[in-house]
Amino acid sequence: MTTAPSRTSNHTKTLHLIHIAMFAALMAVGANISAFLIIGGVPITLQTFFAILAGIMLGSRKGAFAMIVYAFIGLAGVPVFAGFSGGMDTIISPTFGFIVSFVLIALASGWVAKKFPTRIGFVVAALVGLAINYGFGTNWMYAAYKLWFAAPEGFTYQMAWAWMAVPLPKDLILSVLAGLFAFRLRPIIQKYN
């Protein structure tokens, strides 16, 4: 004989779904809050900040799931990606690697924060997430321009990384702030995990 789930269990599952939906929504806002600033084909957004927060605050699995939900909403055609874009054609865009990296950011930053639950550990987790974002996204962008997208004249691997140097100071600052912010807020979220 099986027993019905307790009210507390249902309440917890509901809160998890709310947290996942909240971070998917924050990603949509972060994608477009400053998406009108585009440098070298790369929109300047707050998505990395929110992907890091999702991983650290929700944990690696739920944080990654929130990023997957965000990606599928955008791929379904809802304009939640940078520049109010969306749809399946996004997969072949040079910046789709950054969208994929958000899942990896949440997984990695959540894992590091769990292993090292200190203020420094959270900042390191955020910086690991940033490194994944830049590494995966920039390499995808380079491959896209070289293999299936029209590359600008004289486009090189160094040029792809030079484009990423422009938003790097902003992303470094926001990543450190994400780690510190998550450290302050995690005890509140943990009450419901």
C-alpha positions as a Markdown table, in Angstrom:
| # | Residue | x | y | z |
|---|---|---|---|---|
| 1 | Met | 0.0 | 0.0 | 0.0 |
| 2 | Thr | 1.4 | 3.4 | -1.0 |
| 3 | Thr | 0.7 | 6.5 | 1.0 |
| 4 | Ala | -0.2 | 9.8 | -0.5 |
| 5 | Pro | 2.6 | 12.4 | -0.5 |
| 6 | Ser | 2.5 | 14.7 | 2.5 |
| 7 | Arg | 1.4 | 18.2 | 2.2 |
| 8 | Thr | 4.9 | 19.3 | 3.1 |
| 9 | Ser | 6.3 | 17.2 | 0.2 |
| 10 | Asn | 3.8 | 18.8 | -2.2 |
| 11 | His | 4.6 | 22.2 | -0.9 |
| 12 | Thr | 8.4 | 21.7 | -1.3 |
| 13 | Lys | 7.9 | 20.4 | -4.9 |
| 14 | Thr | 5.8 | 23.5 | -5.7 |
| 15 | Leu | 8.5 | 25.8 | -4.3 |
| 16 | His | 11.1 | 24.0 | -6.4 |
| 17 | Leu | 9.0 | 24.6 | -9.5 |
| 18 | Ile | 8.5 | 28.2 | -8.6 |
| 19 | His | 12.3 | 28.7 | -8.1 |
| 20 | Ile | 13.0 | 27.1 | -11.4 |
| 21 | Ala | 10.4 | 29.2 | -13.2 |
| 22 | Met | 11.6 | 32.4 | -11.4 |
| 23 | Phe | 15.2 | 31.9 | -12.7 |
| 24 | Ala | 14.0 | 31.1 | -16.2 |
| 25 | Ala | 12.1 | 34.4 | -16.1 |
| 26 | Leu | 15.1 | 36.2 | -14.7 |
| 27 | Met | 17.2 | 34.9 | -17.6 |
| 28 | Ala | 14.7 | 36.4 | -20.1 |
| 29 | Val | 14.9 | 39.7 | -18.3 |
| 30 | Gly | 18.7 | 39.6 | -18.1 |
| 31 | Ala | 18.9 | 38.7 | -21.8 |
| 32 | Asn | 17.2 | 41.9 | -22.8 |
| 33 | Ile | 17.8 | 44.4 | -20.0 |
| 34 | Ser | 20.9 | 45.7 | -21.9 |
| 35 | Ala | 20.6 | 43.7 | -25.1 |
| 36 | Phe | 20.7 | 46.8 | -27.3 |
| 37 | Leu | 24.5 | 47.0 | -26.7 |
| 38 | Ile | 26.1 | 44.6 | -29.2 |
| 39 | Ile | 29.8 | 44.4 | -29.6 |
| 40 | Gly | 31.3 | 42.1 | -32.3 |
| 41 | Gly | 28.0 | 40.3 | -32.7 |
| 42 | Val | 27.9 | 39.5 | -28.9 |
| 43 | Pro | 25.1 | 41.2 | -27.0 |
| 44 | Ile | 26.0 | 42.6 | -23.6 |
| 45 | Thr | 23.5 | 41.0 | -21.1 |
| 46 | Leu | 23.1 | 39.9 | -17.5 |
| 47 | Gln | 22.5 | 36.2 | -18.4 |
| 48 | Thr | 25.8 | 34.9 | -17.0 |
| 49 | Phe | 25.0 | 36.7 | -13.7 |
| 50 | Phe | 21.6 | 34.9 | -13.4 |
| 51 | Ala | 22.9 | 31.5 | -14.6 |
| 52 | Ile | 25.5 | 31.7 | -11.8 |
| 53 | Leu | 22.9 | 32.6 | -9.3 |
| 54 | Ala | 20.7 | 29.8 | -10.4 |
| 55 | Gly | 23.4 | 27.2 | -10.0 |
| 56 | Ile | 24.6 | 28.4 | -6.6 |
| 57 | Met | 21.2 | 29.2 | -5.1 |
| 58 | Leu | 19.2 | 26.3 | -6.5 |
| 59 | Gly | 21.9 | 23.8 | -6.6 |
| 60 | Ser | 23.5 | 22.3 | -9.7 |
| 61 | Arg | 20.5 | 20.1 | -10.8 |
| 62 | Lys | 17.7 | 22.5 | -10.3 |
| 63 | Gly | 19.8 | 25.4 | -11.5 |
| 64 | Ala | 20.7 | 23.6 | -14.7 |
| 65 | Phe | 17.0 | 22.6 | -15.2 |
| 66 | Ala | 16.0 | 26.3 | -14.9 |
| 67 | Met | 18.5 | 27.1 | -17.7 |
| 68 | Ile | 17.1 | 24.2 | -19.8 |
| 69 | Val | 13.6 | 25.5 | -19.3 |
| 70 | Tyr | 14.8 | 29.0 | -20.4 |
| 71 | Ala | 16.5 | 27.5 | -23.5 |
| 72 | Phe | 13.5 | 25.5 | -24.5 |
| 73 | Ile | 11.1 | 28.5 | -24.1 |
| 74 | Gly | 13.4 | 30.5 | -26.4 |
| 75 | Leu | 13.7 | 27.6 | -28.9 |
| 76 | Ala | 9.9 | 27.3 | -28.9 |
| 77 | Gly | 9.8 | 30.8 | -30.4 |
| 78 | Val | 9.1 | 33.0 | -27.4 |
| 79 | Pro | 11.4 | 36.0 | -27.7 |
| 80 | Val | 13.4 | 35.5 | -24.5 |
| 81 | Phe | 16.9 | 35.4 | -26.0 |
| 82 | Ala | 19.1 | 38.5 | -26.3 |
| 83 | Gly | 17.7 | 41.1 | -28.6 |
| 84 | Phe | 14.2 | 39.8 | -28.1 |
| 85 | Ser | 14.9 | 36.8 | -30.3 |
| 86 | Gly | 13.8 | 33.2 | -30.2 |
| 87 | Gly | 13.0 | 30.2 | -32.4 |
| 88 | Met | 14.8 | 27.1 | -33.7 |
| 89 | Asp | 17.0 | 29.1 | -36.1 |
| 90 | Thr | 18.8 | 30.4 | -33.0 |
| 91 | Ile | 20.6 | 27.0 | -32.9 |
| 92 | Ile | 22.7 | 28.0 | -35.9 |
| 93 | Ser | 23.5 | 31.5 | -34.7 |
| 94 | Pro | 27.0 | 32.3 | -33.6 |
| 95 | Thr | 25.9 | 33.1 | -30.0 |
| 96 | Phe | 23.9 | 29.9 | -29.3 |
| 97 | Gly | 27.0 | 28.4 | -27.6 |
| 98 | Phe | 26.5 | 31.0 | -24.8 |
| 99 | Ile | 22.9 | 29.8 | -24.3 |
| 100 | Val | 24.2 | 26.2 | -24.1 |
| 101 | Ser | 26.8 | 27.4 | -21.6 |
| 102 | Phe | 24.2 | 28.6 | -19.2 |
| 103 | Val | 23.3 | 25.0 | -18.4 |
| 104 | Leu | 26.9 | 24.2 | -17.8 |
| 105 | Ile | 27.4 | 27.3 | -15.7 |
| 106 | Ala | 24.6 | 26.3 | -13.4 |
| 107 | Leu | 25.9 | 22.7 | -13.1 |
| 108 | Ala | 29.5 | 23.8 | -12.4 |
| 109 | Ser | 28.8 | 26.8 | -10.1 |
| 110 | Gly | 26.2 | 24.8 | -8.1 |
| 111 | Trp | 28.6 | 21.9 | -7.7 |
| 112 | Val | 31.6 | 24.1 | -6.6 |
| 113 | Ala | 29.4 | 26.0 | -4.2 |
| 114 | Lys | 28.1 | 22.8 | -2.7 |
| 115 | Lys | 31.7 | 21.5 | -2.2 |
| 116 | Phe | 33.0 | 24.8 | -0.8 |
| 117 | Pro | 30.1 | 26.5 | 1.0 |
| 118 | Thr | 32.1 | 29.6 | 2.1 |
| 119 | Arg | 32.1 | 33.1 | 0.8 |
| 120 | Ile | 35.3 | 32.5 | -1.1 |
| 121 | Gly | 33.9 | 29.2 | -2.4 |
| 122 | Phe | 30.9 | 30.9 | -3.8 |
| 123 | Val | 33.0 | 33.6 | -5.5 |
| 124 | Val | 35.2 | 30.8 | -7.0 |
| 125 | Ala | 32.1 | 29.0 | -8.1 |
| 126 | Ala | 30.9 | 32.1 | -9.9 |
| 127 | Leu | 34.3 | 32.6 | -11.6 |
| 128 | Val | 34.3 | 29.0 | -12.7 |
| 129 | Gly | 30.9 | 29.6 | -14.2 |
| 130 | Leu | 32.2 | 32.7 | -16.0 |
| 131 | Ala | 35.2 | 30.8 | -17.4 |
| 132 | Ile | 32.8 | 28.1 | -18.7 |
| 133 | Asn | 30.6 | 30.8 | -20.3 |
| 134 | Tyr | 33.5 | 32.4 | -22.1 |
| 135 | Gly | 35.3 | 29.2 | -23.0 |
| 136 | Phe | 32.3 | 27.4 | -24.4 |
| 137 | Gly | 30.5 | 30.4 | -25.9 |
| 138 | Thr | 33.5 | 31.9 | -27.6 |
| 139 | Asn | 34.7 | 28.6 | -29.1 |
| 140 | Trp | 31.2 | 28.0 | -30.4 |
| 141 | Met | 31.1 | 31.5 | -31.9 |
| 142 | Tyr | 34.4 | 31.0 | -33.6 |
| 143 | Ala | 33.3 | 27.6 | -35.0 |
| 144 | Ala | 30.0 | 29.0 | -36.2 |
| 145 | Tyr | 31.6 | 31.9 | -38.0 |
| 146 | Lys | 34.2 | 29.5 | -39.6 |
| 147 | Leu | 31.9 | 26.7 | -40.5 |
| 148 | Trp | 28.3 | 27.8 | -41.2 |
| 149 | Phe | 27.9 | 31.5 | -40.6 |
| 150 | Ala | 29.2 | 34.4 | -42.7 |
| 151 | Ala | 32.4 | 35.5 | -40.9 |
| 152 | Pro | 33.4 | 39.1 | -41.0 |
| 153 | Glu | 36.4 | 39.9 | -43.2 |
| 154 | Gly | 39.7 | 38.8 | -41.7 |
| 155 | Phe | 37.9 | 36.9 | -38.8 |
| 156 | Thr | 40.4 | 35.0 | -36.6 |
| 157 | Tyr | 40.3 | 33.1 | -33.4 |
| 158 | Gln | 42.1 | 36.0 | -31.7 |
| 159 | Met | 39.4 | 38.4 | -33.0 |
| 160 | Ala | 36.7 | 36.3 | -31.4 |
| 161 | Trp | 38.5 | 36.5 | -28.1 |
| 162 | Ala | 39.2 | 40.3 | -28.6 |
| 163 | Trp | 35.4 | 40.8 | -28.9 |
| 164 | Met | 35.0 | 39.0 | -25.6 |
| 165 | Ala | 37.5 | 41.3 | -23.9 |
| 166 | Val | 35.0 | 44.2 | -24.0 |
| 167 | Pro | 32.3 | 42.7 | -21.7 |
| 168 | Leu | 34.9 | 40.8 | -19.6 |
| 169 | Pro | 35.4 | 43.5 | -16.9 |
| 170 | Lys | 31.6 | 43.8 | -16.5 |
| 171 | Asp | 31.2 | 40.1 | -16.3 |
| 172 | Leu | 34.1 | 39.7 | -13.8 |
| 173 | Ile | 32.5 | 42.3 | -11.5 |
| 174 | Leu | 29.0 | 40.8 | -11.9 |
| 175 | Ser | 30.3 | 37.2 | -11.3 |
| 176 | Val | 32.0 | 38.2 | -8.0 |
| 177 | Leu | 28.8 | 40.1 | -7.0 |
| 178 | Ala | 26.8 | 37.0 | -7.9 |
| 179 | Gly | 28.9 | 34.8 | -5.7 |
| 180 | Leu | 28.7 | 37.3 | -2.8 |
| 181 | Phe | 24.9 | 37.8 | -3.3 |
| 182 | Ala | 24.2 | 34.1 | -3.5 |
| 183 | Phe | 26.3 | 33.6 | -0.3 |
| 184 | Arg | 24.0 | 36.1 | 1.5 |
| 185 | Leu | 20.8 | 34.7 | 0.1 |
| 186 | Arg | 21.5 | 30.9 | 0.1 |
| 187 | Pro | 20.4 | 30.4 | 3.7 |
| 188 | Ile | 16.9 | 31.7 | 2.8 |
| 189 | Ile | 16.6 | 29.4 | -0.2 |
| 190 | Gln | 17.9 | 26.4 | 1.7 |
| 191 | Lys | 14.9 | 26.6 | 4.1 |
| 192 | Tyr | 12.8 | 25.4 | 1.2 |
| 193 | Asn | 15.2 | 22.8 | -0.3 |
